[in-house]
Amino acid sequence: MTGCANCVWLEYAEKLSRYYQDGGEEAAKQINERVTDPNMKAFLLHELRMKKQQS
């Protein structure tokens, strides 16, 4: 993932993805529902897509 190596938001997205183990679909749903900042939401969803492409 890109950005700050210690970003708690990226850590949150990664943990959601590992928890649900569905390729990031449920993690993306949770991010859409719970993250209120539109810029952060777009960034996290982008990072999930990038991680999915790399695996």
Stockholm file with secondary structure:
# STOCKHOLM 1.0

chainA/1-55         MTGCANCVWLEYAEKLSRYYQDGGEEAAKQINERVTDPNMKAFLLHELRMKKQQS
#=GR chainA/1-55 SS CCSCTTCHHHHHHHHHHHHHCSTTHHHHHHHHHHCCCHHHHHHHHHHHHHHHHHC
#=GC SS_cons        CCSCTTCHHHHHHHHHHHHHCSTTHHHHHHHHHHCCCHHHHHHHHHHHHHHHHHC
//
